[in-house]
Amino acid sequence: QHMMPLSVALDMGRIVQQNKALQKVYIIEGHWFFQFLFRCIFPFLRKEMRDKFVLLNGSLLEVVANLRGVGLTVRDLEPLRSRFGP
């Protein structure tokens, strides 16, 4: 169970490498170990790959503001509401 974030991080890297059309991957409130791994490996990734990953933390308002800043609509953000509680 504790190593699950490692396999998720590796899978995310593979997905980004194999899918050239993928523009961004937003990781919202990721597991602390997952975030740690990404921050450790970021310096070793090519800039094109680093630019595709966005780690978002904070309150729902902060996350929504960041996502709206890149053009997502309220409808796009609806699935996030349950993640942050009432």
N, C-alpha and C positions, 0 to 999 in steps of 0.2 A: 504494500500500500504506500509506503513512504517513497519508494522508487518510481511510482507512477509518473510524477512530474518529469523525471528524466526521460522516460520513453516518449512522453508528450512533447517535450522540447525537441528531441531528436526527430520525431515525426513532423513537427512543424517545420524544421529546417529542410527536411526532404521535400515536403509539399512545396515550399517556396522555391527550391532549386528546380524541381521538375515542372512547375507551372509558371512559365514565363509571363503569362497574361495577368497573373495575380499582382495587384498593385499595393495593397496594404493588408496587414493582419493586426487587428486590434485585440490586445489581451487585456481584459477588464477584470480587475481584482484577482489576478492570478495567484496561485498557491505561492507562498513565500519561497519555497525551494525552486520552483519553476522560474520565478523572477531572478533569484540568485544565479541560477545557471545561465540565463540569458545575459545577465550583466557581466558574468565572467567570460562568456564566449564572444560577446559583442566586439571587443577590440580585435579579435582574430577573424572576423567575417569581412567579406568584401563590402564596400560601401553600399553597393546596389542592394545587397541582402539586408544590411543593417537598416537601411531607409524604409524597408517594407514592414518592419515591426514597430508597433507603438504600444508601450505598456501604460495602461491607465489605472490609476488608483484614486481613492478619495471618495468624497460623498457623491450621491447621485447627481447633484447639481453640477459638481465639477466635471464628472464624466460626461454628462449631457452637454455641457458647454464645450468641452473639447471635441466631442463628436459632431456637434452642430457646426463648429468651426471648420470642419472639413466637408460640410455639405450634406450631412445626413439629416433626415426629417424626423419629426416626432413619431411618425408611423414606424420608421426604421428602429427607433429606440424603445418601442413598446415592450419587446421581450426582456429588456433590462430591468424593468420596474420590479419584478419579483425578486431579482438578485439582491436588491438593496432594501427590501422590506417595505412596510407601508409608508 
